[in-house]
Amino acid sequence: MVRGTSGPRSLREIFDSPLAAVTELPTGQTQLFVGLHLIHEVTSPQAFGMLAERDIEVAYPDLTHATVDHIVPTADQSRPYADDAAEEMMAELEANVQGTGIEFDHPGTGEQGIVHVIGPEQGLTQPGMTIVCGDSHTSTHGAFGALAFGIGTSQIRDVLATGTIAMEKQKVRRIEVTGELGSYVGAKDVILTIIRRLGTDGGVGHVYEYGGEAISALDMEGRMSICNMSVEGGARAGYVNPDATTYEWLRETDAFRSDPGEFERHKSYWESIRSEETAEYDDVVEIDGNEIEPVVTWGTTPGQGIGVGEAIPDPDALPEDEREVARCAQQHMGVSPGDRMEGYGIDVAFLGSCTNARLADLRAAAKIVEGREVHSDVRGLVVPGSQRVKEAAEREGLNRAFEAAGFEWRGAGCSMCLGMNEDQLRGAERCASSSNRNFVGRQGSKEGRTVLMSPVMVAAAAIEGEVTDVRTLREVTAA
């Protein structure tokens, strides 16, 4: 990692900072030094193959970190995996990292998990770094004040070979979420509101920098959820200025727990990269956090969301370029204009993904299900984001609360977020999901229907067997 004593005073300036920028290329792109390259089993094998063809070694193995998450089974992780394709990808990653010096968090280490969960929890993710991974939701790491974004296979090859990447300069949009969020309204509701307002392509060519009282009040898990879904709004990355909340998280990670002096030295640098209050932006958007209610999606993109108490829109009332997409989405989901999603029956409740499978997410959902039972018509799955999260949750007894309610308690992995393992929807099942995408076929079935919502809303839906405003549950209301 490249360190220094001063840095950019706004996110825009990170491209010109000597801590990140190597040079400006003839193409007009900026060549960035990569402080952390995260790899997993799906997008890296081809890149390693390209290096092998040219007899090129990994340039910075100490800045490269591997895990397995997309294909790893969550019910039975014994080898060989029952799925031949999964076993092949796992074996390929094992062979690729062997002898390179790259640290690999395989299931036997107790450190395995979703790539965007293990980086922050181990302290690999730090402010001021440029972080890349062959996964679009790398934007998650921007919650720590890092410039983090997903890359393709050829770029993975380039980063492995040189430790650098070429990138076009992005515009910066500041999104101010003011006020105070209401009870049981959280980060997932905030980002779904932002995407609904700005559109799924509204952030193209931009990085979203989040701020305002509501963002400052969020814990790191919440900030990660928001940055995670920046890409669903078309943004290249998401970003939150590092502050006391960030520092407290990092202080307790592997990177700094045993060396307070080293932490203080880094903190001095981290303080220097915060955007100044006078920083200029290409655009500023303000959203009143007081007005946000629990949000659920009614369609097949994250931008097709509404407050749980709102009516599903009439496609004819939408902008012309959105009408046909909305009609197709409503037909797929089996809903009509004027309907409300509250009362929409579900068959599956999924708590997991790199958006909402951290310890704080599981704690919040466990409070809702404790003392209750999953509806008899619902199949409930809880998939922790990492082995560390799973272990910590079990120490607190969260697994017992979920299992007593009727949920399946699984091992760590991406699971039903994208259905690359055995955790998939069947036929036209309806799923209340804490994940990040509700595309047709995303959860393993082309007929399956996904409703995105927060972890507490998933828990409420699992109990009631239908989309439910968590705030109306009796004991919750009484509390």
Sine and cosine of phi, psi and omega as CSV:
sin_phi,cos_phi,sin_psi,cos_psi,sin_omega,cos_omega
0.00,0.00,0.63,-0.77,0.01,-1.00
-1.00,0.01,0.76,-0.65,-0.04,-1.00
-0.88,-0.47,0.28,-0.96,0.05,-1.00
-0.23,-0.97,-0.01,-1.00,-0.04,-1.00
-0.96,-0.29,-0.18,0.98,0.05,-1.00
-0.58,-0.82,0.32,-0.95,-0.09,-1.00
-0.41,-0.91,-0.19,-0.98,-0.03,-1.00
-0.91,0.42,0.61,-0.79,0.00,-1.00
-0.99,-0.17,0.11,0.99,0.21,-0.98
-0.44,-0.90,0.39,-0.92,-0.04,-1.00
-0.85,0.53,-0.58,0.81,-0.01,-1.00
-0.84,0.54,-0.59,0.81,-0.12,-0.99
-0.98,0.21,-0.09,1.00,-0.01,-1.00
-0.89,0.46,-0.46,0.89,0.01,-1.00
-0.93,0.37,-0.43,0.90,-0.02,-1.00
-0.98,-0.18,-0.06,1.00,-0.06,-1.00
-0.95,0.30,0.68,-0.73,0.07,-1.00
-0.91,0.41,-0.22,0.97,0.02,-1.00
-0.98,0.21,-0.32,0.95,-0.06,-1.00
-0.79,-0.61,-0.72,0.69,-0.10,-0.99
-0.98,0.20,0.76,-0.65,0.07,-1.00
-1.00,-0.03,-0.76,0.65,0.01,-1.00
-0.24,-0.97,0.22,-0.98,0.16,-0.99
-0.99,-0.13,0.79,-0.61,-0.09,-1.00
-1.00,0.10,0.35,-0.94,0.04,-1.00
-0.83,0.55,-0.41,0.91,0.01,-1.00
-0.96,0.27,-0.18,0.98,-0.10,-1.00
1.00,-0.05,-0.14,0.99,0.05,-1.00
-0.97,0.23,0.34,-0.94,0.10,-1.00
-0.98,-0.19,0.74,-0.67,0.08,-1.00
-1.00,0.02,0.89,-0.45,-0.07,-1.00
-0.97,-0.26,0.67,-0.75,0.14,-0.99
-0.98,0.19,0.73,-0.68,-0.06,-1.00
-1.00,-0.07,0.89,-0.46,-0.02,-1.00
-0.99,0.13,-0.38,0.92,0.03,-1.00
-0.46,-0.89,0.82,-0.57,0.04,-1.00
-0.89,-0.45,0.92,-0.38,0.00,-1.00
-0.99,-0.14,0.72,-0.69,-0.01,-1.00
-0.77,-0.64,0.47,-0.88,0.08,-1.00
-0.66,-0.75,-0.13,-0.99,-0.25,-0.97
-0.99,0.17,-0.23,0.97,-0.14,-0.99
-1.00,-0.01,-0.70,0.72,-0.14,-0.99
-0.97,-0.24,-0.11,0.99,-0.08,-1.00
-1.00,-0.07,-0.44,0.90,-0.09,-1.00
-0.83,0.56,-0.67,0.74,0.00,-1.00
-0.90,0.44,-0.62,0.78,0.00,-1.00
-0.91,0.42,-0.67,0.74,0.06,-1.00
-0.89,0.46,-0.60,0.80,0.03,-1.00
-0.89,0.46,-0.63,0.77,0.03,-1.00
-0.90,0.44,-0.63,0.78,0.04,-1.00
-0.91,0.41,-0.68,0.74,-0.02,-1.00
-0.88,0.47,-0.61,0.79,0.01,-1.00
-0.88,0.48,-0.49,0.87,-0.04,-1.00
-0.97,-0.26,0.08,1.00,0.00,-1.00
0.83,0.56,0.71,0.71,0.00,-1.00
-0.96,-0.27,0.71,-0.70,0.03,-1.00
-1.00,-0.04,0.33,-0.94,0.05,-1.00
-0.92,0.38,0.81,-0.59,-0.13,-0.99
-0.95,0.33,-0.67,0.74,-0.07,-1.00
-0.75,-0.67,0.96,0.28,-0.01,-1.00
-0.88,0.47,-0.47,0.88,-0.01,-1.00
-0.95,0.30,-0.28,0.96,0.05,-1.00
-0.97,-0.25,0.19,0.98,0.01,-1.00
-0.90,-0.44,0.68,-0.73,-0.07,-1.00
-0.65,-0.76,0.75,-0.66,-0.10,-1.00
-0.91,-0.42,0.51,-0.86,0.15,-0.99
-0.51,-0.86,0.07,-1.00,0.09,-1.00
-0.81,-0.58,0.77,-0.64,-0.09,-1.00
-0.56,-0.83,-0.67,0.75,-0.14,-0.99
-0.93,0.37,-0.68,0.73,-0.12,-0.99
-0.97,-0.24,-0.15,0.99,-0.10,-1.00
-0.90,0.43,0.74,-0.67,0.04,-1.00
-0.90,0.43,0.49,-0.87,0.04,-1.00
-0.95,-0.31,-0.22,0.98,0.01,-1.00
-1.00,-0.09,-0.68,0.73,-0.04,-1.00
-0.63,-0.78,0.95,-0.31,-0.06,-1.00
-0.99,-0.15,0.28,0.96,0.04,-1.00
-0.94,0.35,0.55,-0.84,-0.04,-1.00
-0.98,-0.20,0.52,-0.85,-0.09,1.00
-0.95,0.31,0.46,-0.89,0.02,-1.00
-0.90,0.44,0.51,-0.86,-0.02,-1.00
-0.90,0.44,-0.53,0.85,0.03,-1.00
-1.00,0.06,0.88,-0.48,-0.07,-1.00
-0.88,0.48,-0.64,0.77,-0.01,-1.00
-0.91,0.42,-0.64,0.77,0.03,-1.00
-0.91,0.42,-0.69,0.72,0.02,-1.00
-0.88,0.47,-0.64,0.77,0.00,-1.00
-0.91,0.42,-0.68,0.73,0.01,-1.00
-0.92,0.39,-0.63,0.78,0.03,-1.00
-0.89,0.45,-0.72,0.69,0.00,-1.00
-0.89,0.45,-0.59,0.81,0.01,-1.00
-0.91,0.41,-0.69,0.72,0.02,-1.00
-0.90,0.43,-0.68,0.74,0.03,-1.00
-0.85,0.53,-0.69,0.72,0.00,-1.00
-0.92,0.38,-0.62,0.79,-0.05,-1.00
-0.91,0.40,-0.63,0.77,-0.07,-1.00
-1.00,0.06,-0.30,0.96,-0.05,-1.00
-0.87,0.49,0.81,-0.59,0.06,-1.00
0.98,0.18,0.04,1.00,-0.02,-1.00
-1.00,-0.02,-0.34,0.94,-0.12,-0.99
1.00,-0.01,0.03,1.00,0.04,-1.00
-0.98,0.19,0.77,-0.63,0.05,-1.00
-0.97,0.26,0.74,-0.68,-0.09,-1.00
-0.82,-0.57,0.89,-0.45,0.02,-1.00
-1.00,0.00,0.98,0.19,0.06,-1.00
-0.99,0.11,0.22,-0.98,-0.09,-1.00
-0.83,0.55,-0.45,0.89,-0.01,-1.00
-0.96,0.27,-0.15,0.99,-0.05,-1.00
-1.00,0.06,-0.34,0.94,-0.14,-0.99
0.98,0.18,0.06,1.00,-0.03,-1.00
-0.92,-0.40,-0.02,1.00,-0.09,-1.00
-0.92,0.39,0.48,-0.88,0.05,-1.00
0.16,-0.99,-0.05,-1.00,0.04,-1.00
-0.89,0.46,0.70,-0.71,-0.15,-0.99
-0.83,0.55,-0.55,0.84,-0.04,-1.00
-1.00,0.04,0.04,1.00,0.13,-0.99
-0.98,-0.19,-0.68,0.73,-0.08,-1.00
-0.95,0.31,-0.54,0.84,0.00,-1.00
-0.86,0.51,-0.81,0.59,0.02,-1.00
-0.91,0.41,-0.63,0.77,-0.10,-0.99
-0.95,0.32,-0.42,0.91,0.02,-1.00
-1.00,-0.04,-0.10,0.99,-0.03,-1.00
0.99,0.14,0.21,0.98,0.08,-1.00
-0.93,0.37,-0.59,0.81,0.02,-1.00
-0.99,0.13,0.83,-0.56,-0.03,-1.00
-0.63,-0.78,0.42,-0.91,0.01,-1.00
-0.86,0.51,0.53,-0.85,0.08,-1.00
0.99,0.14,-0.10,0.99,-0.02,-1.00
-1.00,0.09,0.45,-0.89,0.27,-0.96
-0.99,-0.10,0.85,-0.53,-0.10,-1.00
-0.84,-0.54,0.75,-0.66,0.01,-1.00
-0.74,-0.67,0.38,-0.92,0.05,-1.00
-0.30,-0.95,0.49,-0.87,0.05,-1.00
-0.97,0.22,0.83,0.56,-0.03,-1.00
-0.39,-0.92,0.76,-0.64,-0.12,-0.99
-0.89,0.46,-0.46,0.89,-0.08,-1.00
-1.00,0.08,0.32,0.95,0.14,-0.99
-0.87,0.49,-0.33,0.94,0.07,-1.00
-0.82,0.57,-0.34,0.94,0.04,-1.00
-0.75,0.66,-0.68,0.73,-0.15,-0.99
-0.94,0.35,-0.23,0.97,0.06,-1.00
-0.91,0.42,-0.25,0.97,0.06,-1.00
-0.87,0.49,-0.32,0.95,-0.02,-1.00
-0.99,-0.13,0.14,0.99,-0.06,-1.00
0.99,0.12,0.48,0.88,0.07,-1.00
-0.95,-0.31,0.41,-0.91,0.17,-0.99
-1.00,-0.05,0.95,-0.30,-0.17,-0.99
-0.74,-0.67,0.75,-0.66,-0.05,-1.00
-0.40,-0.92,0.39,-0.92,0.00,-1.00
-0.99,0.16,0.46,-0.89,-0.01,-1.00
-0.70,-0.71,0.29,-0.96,0.01,-1.00
-1.00,-0.02,0.05,-1.00,-0.11,-0.99
-0.88,0.47,-0.67,0.74,0.00,-1.00
-0.91,0.41,-0.53,0.85,0.06,-1.00
-0.96,0.30,-0.58,0.81,0.10,-0.99
-0.85,0.53,-0.70,0.71,0.07,-1.00
-0.83,0.56,-0.73,0.68,-0.04,-1.00
-0.90,0.44,-0.65,0.76,0.00,-1.00
-0.93,0.37,-0.67,0.74,0.05,-1.00
-0.86,0.50,-0.63,0.78,-0.09,-1.00
-0.99,0.16,-0.53,0.85,-0.14,-0.99
-0.81,-0.58,-0.30,0.95,-0.08,-1.00
0.97,0.25,0.21,0.98,-0.01,-1.00
-0.72,-0.69,0.23,-0.97,0.04,-1.00
-0.53,-0.85,0.55,-0.83,0.05,-1.00
-1.00,-0.07,0.68,-0.73,-0.05,-1.00
-0.52,-0.85,0.64,-0.77,0.11,-0.99
-0.96,0.28,0.58,-0.81,0.08,-1.00
-0.92,0.40,0.64,-0.77,-0.05,-1.00
-0.96,-0.28,0.45,-0.89,0.20,-0.98
-0.96,0.27,0.37,-0.93,0.00,-1.00
-0.86,-0.51,0.85,-0.52,0.08,-1.00
-0.95,-0.30,0.83,-0.56,0.07,-1.00
-1.00,0.03,0.82,-0.58,0.05,-1.00
-0.92,-0.40,0.94,-0.34,-0.02,-1.00
-1.00,-0.08,0.88,-0.47,0.09,-1.00
-0.96,-0.28,0.97,-0.26,-0.13,-0.99
-1.00,-0.03,0.16,-0.99,0.11,-0.99
0.97,0.23,-0.38,-0.92,-0.08,-1.00
-0.79,-0.62,0.74,-0.68,0.02,-1.00
-0.96,0.29,0.57,-0.82,-0.01,-1.00
-0.98,0.21,0.05,-1.00,0.01,-1.00
-0.87,0.49,0.71,-0.70,0.03,-1.00
0.88,0.48,0.33,0.94,0.17,-0.99
-0.95,-0.31,0.80,-0.61,-0.10,-0.99
-0.69,-0.73,-0.29,-0.96,-0.10,-0.99
-0.86,0.51,-0.64,0.77,-0.02,-1.00
-0.89,0.46,-0.63,0.78,0.03,-1.00
-0.92,0.39,-0.59,0.81,0.02,-1.00
-0.90,0.43,-0.77,0.64,-0.08,-1.00
-0.95,0.33,-0.57,0.82,0.07,-1.00
-0.91,0.41,-0.55,0.83,0.07,-1.00
-0.92,0.40,-0.68,0.73,0.01,-1.00
-0.89,0.46,-0.71,0.70,-0.02,-1.00
-0.92,0.40,-0.63,0.78,0.05,-1.00
-0.87,0.50,-0.67,0.75,-0.07,-1.00
-0.97,0.25,-0.69,0.73,-0.10,-0.99
-1.00,-0.07,-0.29,0.96,0.04,-1.00
1.00,-0.09,0.32,-0.95,-0.02,-1.00
-0.97,0.25,-0.23,0.97,0.07,-1.00
-0.87,-0.50,0.18,0.98,-0.04,-1.00
-0.92,0.40,-0.38,0.93,-0.05,-1.00
-0.99,-0.14,0.11,0.99,-0.02,-1.00
-0.84,0.54,0.77,-0.64,-0.02,-1.00
0.99,0.13,0.08,1.00,-0.06,-1.00
-0.84,-0.54,0.36,-0.93,0.36,-0.93
-0.95,-0.32,0.69,-0.72,0.05,-1.00
-1.00,-0.08,0.85,-0.52,0.13,-0.99
-0.97,-0.23,0.85,-0.52,-0.07,-1.00
-0.99,-0.15,0.65,-0.76,0.04,-1.00
-0.39,-0.92,-0.17,-0.99,-0.04,-1.00
0.98,-0.21,0.21,-0.98,-0.10,-1.00
-0.87,0.50,-0.64,0.77,-0.05,-1.00
-0.92,0.38,-0.58,0.82,0.03,-1.00
-0.95,0.30,-0.69,0.72,-0.01,-1.00
-0.87,0.49,-0.50,0.86,-0.04,-1.00
-0.98,0.19,-0.23,0.97,-0.02,-1.00
-0.96,0.27,0.52,-0.86,0.16,-0.99
-0.97,0.23,0.07,-1.00,-0.05,-1.00
-0.91,0.42,-0.56,0.83,0.02,-1.00
-0.88,0.48,-0.67,0.74,0.02,-1.00
-0.91,0.41,-0.67,0.74,0.02,-1.00
-0.90,0.44,-0.61,0.79,0.04,-1.00
-0.90,0.43,-0.63,0.77,0.03,-1.00
-0.87,0.50,-0.68,0.74,-0.02,-1.00
-0.92,0.38,-0.75,0.66,0.00,-1.00
-0.91,0.43,-0.58,0.82,0.02,-1.00
-0.81,0.59,-0.70,0.72,-0.10,-1.00
-1.00,-0.06,0.16,0.99,0.09,-1.00
-0.84,0.55,-0.61,0.79,-0.02,-1.00
-0.92,0.40,-0.43,0.90,0.04,-1.00
-0.94,0.34,-0.30,0.95,0.10,-0.99
-0.99,-0.13,0.18,0.98,0.05,-1.00
1.00,0.03,-0.09,1.00,-0.03,-1.00
-0.96,0.28,0.52,-0.86,0.04,-1.00
-0.94,0.35,-0.55,0.84,-0.04,-1.00
-0.35,-0.94,0.25,-0.97,0.13,-0.99
-0.86,-0.51,0.35,-0.94,-0.12,-0.99
-0.42,-0.91,0.65,-0.76,0.15,-0.99
-0.74,-0.67,0.71,-0.70,0.02,-1.00
-0.87,0.49,0.68,-0.74,0.08,-1.00
-0.92,0.40,0.61,-0.80,0.01,-1.00
-0.51,-0.86,-0.27,-0.96,-0.06,-1.00
-0.86,0.51,-0.60,0.80,0.03,-1.00
-0.89,0.45,-0.66,0.75,0.04,-1.00
-0.89,0.46,-0.72,0.69,-0.07,-1.00
-0.91,0.42,-0.62,0.79,0.01,-1.00
-0.91,0.42,-0.61,0.79,0.07,-1.00
-0.89,0.46,-0.77,0.64,-0.09,-1.00
-0.92,0.40,-0.56,0.83,-0.01,-1.00
-0.84,0.54,-0.53,0.85,-0.07,-1.00
-0.99,-0.10,0.11,0.99,0.01,-1.00
-1.00,0.05,0.18,-0.98,0.00,-1.00
-0.83,0.56,-0.55,0.83,-0.11,-0.99
-0.91,0.41,-0.45,0.89,-0.15,-0.99
-0.72,-0.70,-0.13,0.99,-0.12,-0.99
-0.84,0.55,-0.61,0.79,-0.09,-1.00
-1.00,-0.07,0.00,1.00,-0.07,-1.00
-0.63,-0.77,0.99,0.15,-0.01,-1.00
-0.85,0.53,-0.56,0.83,0.00,-1.00
-0.90,0.44,-0.68,0.73,0.03,-1.00
-0.90,0.44,-0.62,0.79,0.04,-1.00
-0.87,0.49,-0.72,0.69,-0.03,-1.00
-0.90,0.44,-0.60,0.80,0.03,-1.00
-0.90,0.43,-0.67,0.74,0.03,-1.00
-0.93,0.38,-0.63,0.77,-0.02,-1.00
-0.86,0.51,-0.60,0.80,0.03,-1.00
-0.86,0.51,-0.67,0.75,0.05,-1.00
-0.93,0.35,-0.71,0.71,-0.02,-1.00
-0.84,0.54,-0.63,0.78,0.02,-1.00
-0.88,0.48,-0.54,0.84,-0.09,-1.00
-0.96,0.27,-0.31,0.95,-0.08,-1.00
-0.99,-0.12,-0.01,1.00,0.04,-1.00
-0.89,0.46,0.63,-0.77,0.08,-1.00
-0.89,0.45,0.70,-0.71,0.05,-1.00
-0.96,0.27,0.40,-0.91,0.00,-1.00
-0.89,0.47,-0.42,0.91,-0.01,-1.00
-1.00,-0.05,0.12,0.99,-0.02,-1.00
-0.86,0.51,0.60,-0.80,0.00,-1.00
-0.99,-0.15,0.57,-0.82,-0.03,-1.00
-0.79,-0.61,0.38,-0.92,0.05,-1.00
-0.95,0.31,-0.41,0.91,-0.05,-1.00
-0.30,-0.95,0.54,-0.84,0.07,-1.00
-0.76,-0.65,0.77,-0.64,0.03,-1.00
-0.86,-0.52,0.71,-0.71,0.01,-1.00
-0.89,-0.45,0.74,-0.68,0.02,-1.00
-0.80,-0.60,0.74,-0.68,-0.02,-1.00
-0.99,0.11,0.95,-0.31,-0.02,-1.00
-0.90,0.43,-0.42,0.91,0.01,-1.00
-0.90,0.44,-0.42,0.91,-0.09,-1.00
-1.00,-0.05,-0.09,1.00,-0.05,-1.00
-0.98,0.18,0.73,-0.68,0.10,-0.99
-0.89,-0.45,0.13,-0.99,0.05,-1.00
-0.81,0.59,0.74,-0.67,-0.10,-0.99
-0.93,-0.36,0.63,-0.77,0.11,-0.99
-0.73,-0.69,0.43,-0.91,0.06,-1.00
-1.00,-0.03,0.53,-0.85,0.03,-1.00
-0.93,-0.36,-0.16,0.99,-0.13,-0.99
-0.82,-0.57,-0.58,-0.81,-0.11,-0.99
-0.85,-0.53,0.33,0.94,0.20,-0.98
-0.68,-0.73,0.43,-0.90,0.03,-1.00
-0.89,0.45,-0.30,0.96,0.03,-1.00
-0.98,0.18,-0.20,0.98,0.00,-1.00
-1.00,-0.07,0.95,0.32,-0.04,-1.00
-0.82,-0.58,0.39,-0.92,0.05,-1.00
-0.56,-0.83,0.34,-0.94,0.18,-0.98
-0.89,0.45,0.55,-0.84,-0.11,-0.99
-0.86,0.52,-0.39,0.92,0.01,-1.00
-1.00,-0.09,0.00,1.00,-0.05,-1.00
-1.00,0.01,0.29,-0.96,0.06,-1.00
-1.00,0.01,0.55,-0.83,0.07,-1.00
-0.92,0.40,0.73,-0.68,-0.12,-0.99
-0.95,0.33,0.42,-0.91,0.13,-0.99
-0.99,0.15,0.83,-0.56,-0.01,-1.00
-0.80,0.60,-0.55,0.83,-0.02,-1.00
-0.92,0.39,-0.30,0.95,0.01,-1.00
-1.00,-0.01,-0.10,1.00,-0.01,-1.00
-1.00,0.02,0.27,-0.96,0.11,-0.99
-0.81,0.59,0.54,-0.84,-0.14,-0.99
-0.82,0.57,-0.62,0.78,-0.06,-1.00
-0.96,0.27,-0.09,1.00,0.00,-1.00
-0.96,-0.27,-0.16,0.99,-0.19,-0.98
-0.93,0.38,-0.74,0.67,-0.06,-1.00
-0.92,0.38,-0.62,0.78,0.06,-1.00
-0.87,0.49,-0.67,0.74,-0.01,-1.00
-0.91,0.40,-0.65,0.76,0.02,-1.00
-0.88,0.47,-0.70,0.71,0.01,-1.00
-0.90,0.44,-0.64,0.77,-0.01,-1.00
-0.91,0.42,-0.68,0.74,-0.01,-1.00
-0.92,0.39,-0.59,0.81,0.06,-1.00
-0.91,0.42,-0.69,0.73,0.00,-1.00
-0.89,0.45,-0.67,0.74,-0.08,-1.00
-0.99,0.15,-0.24,0.97,-0.01,-1.00
0.96,0.28,0.61,0.79,0.02,-1.00
-0.83,-0.57,0.26,-0.97,-0.03,-1.00
-0.74,-0.67,0.42,-0.91,0.06,-1.00
-0.82,0.57,0.68,-0.73,-0.01,-1.00
1.00,-0.04,-0.34,0.94,0.09,-1.00
-0.91,0.41,0.29,-0.96,0.17,-0.99
-0.90,-0.43,0.55,-0.83,0.02,-1.00
-0.96,0.29,-0.41,0.91,0.09,-1.00
-0.88,0.48,0.83,-0.56,-0.07,-1.00
0.99,-0.16,-0.09,1.00,0.04,-1.00
-0.94,0.34,0.90,-0.44,-0.09,-1.00
-0.92,0.38,0.57,-0.82,0.02,-1.00
-0.81,-0.58,0.41,-0.91,0.05,-1.00
-0.94,-0.35,-0.44,0.90,-0.07,-1.00
-0.71,-0.70,0.62,-0.78,0.13,-0.99
-0.84,-0.54,0.88,-0.48,-0.06,-1.00
-0.90,-0.44,0.88,-0.47,0.11,-0.99
-0.95,-0.30,0.95,-0.31,-0.03,-1.00
0.11,-0.99,-0.21,-0.98,0.06,-1.00
1.00,-0.08,0.22,-0.98,0.03,-1.00
-0.95,0.31,-0.15,0.99,0.06,-1.00
-0.99,0.11,-0.67,0.75,-0.17,-0.99
-0.54,-0.84,0.84,0.54,0.05,-1.00
-0.73,-0.68,0.46,0.89,0.04,-1.00
-1.00,-0.02,0.13,-0.99,-0.12,-0.99
-0.85,0.52,-0.68,0.73,-0.01,-1.00
-0.88,0.47,-0.60,0.80,0.03,-1.00
-0.90,0.43,-0.70,0.72,-0.02,-1.00
-0.93,0.36,-0.60,0.80,0.06,-1.00
-0.87,0.50,-0.73,0.69,-0.04,-1.00
-0.89,0.46,-0.69,0.73,0.00,-1.00
-0.93,0.36,-0.61,0.79,-0.02,-1.00
-0.89,0.46,-0.56,0.83,0.03,-1.00
-0.90,0.45,-0.53,0.85,-0.01,-1.00
-0.96,0.26,-0.64,0.77,-0.11,-0.99
-1.00,0.06,-0.31,0.95,-0.07,-1.00
-0.85,0.53,0.80,-0.61,0.00,-1.00
0.99,0.15,0.04,1.00,0.02,-1.00
-0.88,-0.47,0.07,-1.00,0.02,-1.00
-0.79,-0.61,0.63,-0.77,0.11,-0.99
-0.88,0.48,0.67,-0.74,0.00,-1.00
-0.81,0.58,0.59,-0.81,-0.09,-1.00
-0.88,0.48,-0.36,0.93,-0.01,-1.00
-1.00,-0.10,0.10,1.00,-0.12,-0.99
-0.91,-0.41,0.70,-0.72,0.14,-0.99
-0.99,-0.17,0.89,-0.45,-0.07,-1.00
-0.94,-0.33,0.74,-0.68,0.02,-1.00
-0.81,-0.58,0.72,-0.70,0.14,-0.99
-0.88,-0.48,0.87,-0.49,-0.06,-1.00
-0.83,-0.56,0.98,-0.18,0.00,-1.00
-0.85,0.52,0.47,-0.88,-0.05,-1.00
-0.96,0.28,-0.31,0.95,0.02,-1.00
-0.37,-0.93,0.22,-0.97,0.06,-1.00
-0.91,0.41,-0.54,0.84,0.07,-1.00
-0.91,0.42,-0.68,0.73,0.04,-1.00
-0.88,0.48,-0.69,0.73,0.00,-1.00
-0.87,0.50,-0.73,0.69,-0.01,-1.00
-0.90,0.44,-0.70,0.72,0.00,-1.00
-0.90,0.43,-0.64,0.77,0.02,-1.00
-0.90,0.43,-0.62,0.78,0.01,-1.00
-0.94,0.35,-0.56,0.83,0.07,-1.00
-0.89,0.46,-0.55,0.83,0.00,-1.00
-1.00,0.08,-0.12,0.99,0.00,-1.00
0.99,0.14,0.24,0.97,-0.01,-1.00
-0.90,0.43,-0.59,0.81,0.01,-1.00
-0.87,0.49,-0.61,0.79,0.00,-1.00
-0.92,0.40,-0.61,0.79,0.03,-1.00
-0.90,0.43,-0.69,0.72,0.01,-1.00
-0.92,0.39,-0.72,0.70,-0.04,-1.00
-0.92,0.40,-0.62,0.79,0.04,-1.00
-0.89,0.45,-0.51,0.86,0.02,-1.00
-0.98,0.19,-0.33,0.94,0.02,-1.00
0.91,-0.41,0.12,0.99,0.08,-1.00
-0.98,0.20,0.46,-0.89,0.21,-0.98
-1.00,0.07,0.74,-0.68,0.01,-1.00
-0.97,-0.22,0.91,-0.42,-0.16,-0.99
-0.94,-0.35,0.07,-1.00,0.13,-0.99
-0.99,0.16,0.09,-1.00,-0.11,-0.99
-0.98,0.20,0.60,-0.80,0.07,-1.00
0.29,-0.96,0.07,-1.00,0.00,-1.00
-0.95,0.31,-0.57,0.82,0.16,-0.99
0.84,0.54,-0.72,-0.69,-0.14,-0.99
-0.96,0.28,-0.04,1.00,0.07,-1.00
-0.84,0.55,-0.67,0.74,0.00,-1.00
-0.75,-0.66,0.00,1.00,0.15,-0.99
0.89,0.45,0.59,0.81,0.05,-1.00
-1.00,0.02,-0.05,1.00,0.11,-0.99
-0.87,-0.49,-0.43,-0.90,-0.08,-1.00
-0.98,0.20,-0.16,0.99,-0.03,-1.00
-1.00,0.09,1.00,-0.08,-0.08,-1.00
-0.64,-0.76,0.40,-0.92,0.16,-0.99
-0.95,0.31,0.44,-0.90,0.02,-1.00
-0.91,-0.42,0.83,-0.56,0.03,-1.00
0.84,0.55,-0.74,-0.67,-0.08,-1.00
-1.00,-0.10,0.47,0.88,0.01,-1.00
-0.84,0.55,0.52,-0.85,0.07,-1.00
-0.97,-0.25,0.73,-0.68,-0.10,-0.99
-0.82,-0.58,0.80,-0.60,0.22,-0.98
-1.00,0.07,0.89,-0.46,-0.20,-0.98
-0.76,-0.65,0.66,-0.75,0.07,-1.00
-1.00,-0.02,0.21,0.98,-0.05,-1.00
-0.99,0.14,-0.26,-0.97,-0.18,-0.98
-0.92,-0.40,-0.21,0.98,-0.05,-1.00
-0.71,-0.71,0.65,-0.76,0.00,-1.00
-0.86,-0.52,0.48,0.88,0.00,-1.00
-0.89,0.46,0.44,-0.90,0.06,-1.00
-0.88,0.48,0.81,-0.59,0.01,-1.00
0.99,0.11,-0.07,1.00,-0.08,-1.00
-0.85,0.53,-0.62,0.79,-0.08,-1.00
-0.99,-0.15,0.40,0.92,0.18,-0.98
0.97,-0.24,-0.16,0.99,0.02,-1.00
-0.71,-0.70,0.77,-0.64,0.00,-1.00
-0.93,0.38,-0.36,0.93,0.04,-1.00
-1.00,-0.05,-0.21,0.98,-0.05,-1.00
-0.91,0.42,0.47,-0.88,-0.05,-1.00
-0.80,-0.61,0.82,-0.58,-0.12,-0.99
-0.92,-0.40,0.75,-0.66,0.08,-1.00
-0.90,-0.44,0.91,-0.42,0.00,-1.00
-0.99,0.16,0.62,-0.78,0.02,-1.00
-0.23,-0.97,0.08,-1.00,-0.01,-1.00
-0.97,0.25,0.28,-0.96,0.03,-1.00
-0.84,0.55,-0.64,0.77,-0.01,-1.00
-0.94,0.35,-0.52,0.86,0.06,-1.00
-0.95,0.31,-0.58,0.81,0.09,-1.00
-0.89,0.46,-0.70,0.72,0.01,-1.00
-0.87,0.49,-0.68,0.73,0.01,-1.00
-0.91,0.42,-0.65,0.76,0.02,-1.00
-0.90,0.43,-0.62,0.78,0.01,-1.00
-0.89,0.46,-0.65,0.76,-0.02,-1.00
-0.94,0.35,-0.70,0.71,-0.11,-0.99
-1.00,0.05,-0.30,0.96,-0.04,-1.00
0.98,0.19,0.22,0.98,-0.01,-1.00
-0.32,-0.95,0.34,-0.94,0.06,-1.00
-0.86,0.51,0.80,-0.59,-0.14,-0.99
-0.68,-0.73,0.67,-0.75,0.13,-0.99
-0.94,0.34,0.93,-0.37,-0.07,-1.00
-0.83,0.56,-0.44,0.90,-0.05,-1.00
-0.95,0.32,-0.22,0.98,-0.03,-1.00
-1.00,-0.09,-0.13,0.99,0.05,-1.00
-0.88,0.48,0.66,-0.75,-0.18,-0.98
-0.84,0.54,-0.82,0.58,-0.07,-1.00
-0.92,0.40,-0.55,0.83,0.04,-1.00
-0.90,0.43,-0.71,0.70,0.02,-1.00
-0.87,0.49,-0.67,0.74,-0.01,-1.00
-0.91,0.43,-0.59,0.81,-0.01,-1.00
-0.93,0.38,0.00,0.00,0.00,0.00
